[in-house]
Amino acid sequence: MAHTLPTTMMPGQLLARGVARHLALAHGFACVEEFVPDRGLRVDVMALGPKGEIWIVECKSSRADFMADGKWQGYLDWCDRYFWAVDEAFPTDLLPDGTGLMIADAFDAEVLRMAPESKLPAARRNVLVRKMAFHAARRLQTLRDPDAVSAWTSA
């Protein structure tokens, strides 16, 4: 059976797809893509591990995409580990030390450098886990009942 991809996905979304697959299958994480942990922030992949750990993975599809990202340091306060995910052609020497590194494509990823751990405070972890659960449940319900979205936005 041939693997096919939706034609509407952007390069960063394809990387996020591979990252989410890898984290789910190899590490038992549940992932939410394009998640907003706090006002003004939107992470590419927020991952919740089986022991409650929270990882953020930012997917960069090109050098220009990375250079234009001025808010990544604001994400560090919202995770236990922070990673970059790039394709194999990306110049990884641009990526800051003290962060994790994954090489990804639309179908999988590999952790090349484990991110250092910086434990979240318990109160923030609790808020994030509840927010992720709520967001993921809404997305699932939207897939099952697309008309529900208009009811949420008009309420």
Buried (B, 14 or more C-beta within 10 A) or exposed (E): EEEEEEEEEEBBBBBBBBBBBBBEEEEEBBBBBBBEBBEEBEBBBBBBBEEEBBBBBBBBBBEEBBEEEEEBEEBBBBBBBBBBBBBEEBEEEEBEEEBBBBBBBBEBBBBEBEBEEEEBEEEBBEBBBEBBEEBBEEBEEEEEEEEEEEEEEEE
